[in-house]
Structure formats: structure tokens, C-alpha cells
Amino acid sequence: MERTLVLIKPDAIQRGLIGDIITRLERKGLKLIGMKMMNLDEATLDDHYRHLLDRPFFPRIKQFMRSAPVLALCWEGLECVETVRTLCGTTNSRKADPGTVRGDLGMSVQCNLVHASDSSQTAQEEITRFFRPDELFSYESVTDAVIYSSDERG
């Protein structure tokens, strides 16, 4: 099974949307294997958003991401990265499809409620940035038999 990272961003924390976001991912059939609330420091933000370091809006992103804690979540499931990205919707919340987290709950590009890894490789890097191995849990879910067919479960 594949793993991915989701960050519930400060705007979602402030708006009380944690439960709704987690519920959407759980109802899809994804398995939560790690969760922790944290304040992000400068080094973590610089590493996480290193692809944006030279952009003029980067200081604003850092300020926003430090305005309240984030909730880091690690999810597991078949094609988990793509599934989570689909559930979250496009980055610009105003253009995100109805039924997605951003499409239903957001109005902004920056204040777009969640971050979701964009590839399996990125997910692996991001998970290790936010979680130590002993903070992730492996367990058999009793619902796997009704979420996946036998051949999908491996």
C-alpha cells in the first residue's frame, strides 16, 4: 500500500475543519497511520517549500504557515497519493471541483486548507520530514475486506 502526507493548514485549524477533512479521507477508505499537531519552524518550512524559496510570495507563505499550528497526517491506501490529491481538489480553491475539500470549503489559493503530496517520491520525502518511524503505525484494518477486492489487497 502507498503512503502520503496531508497537512491540515492553519486556515482549516482556525475554521474548525479538522474533523470534516479527516472524515472525508476516512470515508473514502484511506487508513490513518500517523497524526500530530505542530508549529512549523523556519528550517522545516524552508525545506518543505524549497521549490518556492526564490518566489516573491514565499515570505507570505511562511508567515501564513506559522500563523497557527498544522496537523500532519500520514495516510495509507491503494494509489493513495493520487486519491488524496483528487479528494483535495486543485490548488486554487475557487476553481476546485464541488465535492472536493477545497471546492466545498475554500475560497483561496494560499488559504486552501490542505497540503497533499504530489507524487509517491515526494510523499516519502515529506513523510520523513514530519514523522519519525516510531510515529507511524502499521495495523490491519478490519474494513480492508470491504474496501478493496482480494486481488487489490495483495
MOGI-V536757 format. One record per backbone hydrogen bond with DSSP energy under -1.0 kcal/mol. NH is the residue of the N-H (numbers start at 1). CO is the residue of the C=O. E is the energy in kcal/mol with one decimal. If there is no record, write none. Layout:
BEGIN
nh=<NH;NH>
co=<CO;CO>
e=<E;E>
END
This chain:
BEGIN
nh=<2;4;6;7;8;9;13;14;15;16;17;21;22;23;24;25;26;27;28;29;30;31;33;34;36;38;45;46;47;48;49;50;52;55;58;61;62;63;64;65;66;67;70;71;72;73;74;75;76;77;80;83;84;85;86;87;88;89;93;93;95;100;101;102;104;105;106;112;114;115;117;123;124;125;126;127;128;129;130;131;135;136;137;144;146;148;153>
co=<77;75;73;115;71;113;9;10;11;13;12;17;18;19;20;21;22;23;24;26;25;76;74;74;72;70;41;42;43;44;45;47;49;52;55;57;58;59;60;61;62;64;38;8;36;6;34;4;31;2;77;79;80;81;82;83;84;85;91;108;92;97;87;88;100;101;102;110;112;7;5;119;120;121;122;123;124;125;126;127;132;133;33;141;143;144;149>
e=<-1.4;-2.1;-2.5;-2.2;-2.8;-2.6;-2.1;-2.9;-1.8;-1.2;-2.6;-2.4;-2.6;-2.5;-2.0;-1.7;-2.7;-3.0;-1.2;-1.0;-1.7;-2.8;-2.9;-1.1;-2.1;-2.5;-2.3;-2.9;-2.2;-3.1;-2.6;-1.2;-2.7;-2.0;-1.7;-1.7;-2.5;-2.3;-2.5;-3.0;-1.1;-1.6;-2.8;-1.8;-3.1;-2.9;-2.5;-2.4;-2.1;-2.4;-1.4;-2.2;-2.8;-2.3;-2.3;-2.3;-2.2;-2.0;-1.0;-2.2;-1.8;-1.8;-2.6;-2.3;-2.4;-2.2;-2.1;-2.0;-2.1;-2.1;-1.9;-2.6;-2.1;-1.9;-3.0;-2.9;-1.7;-1.3;-1.6;-2.4;-2.1;-1.4;-2.6;-1.3;-1.8;-2.6;-1.6>
END
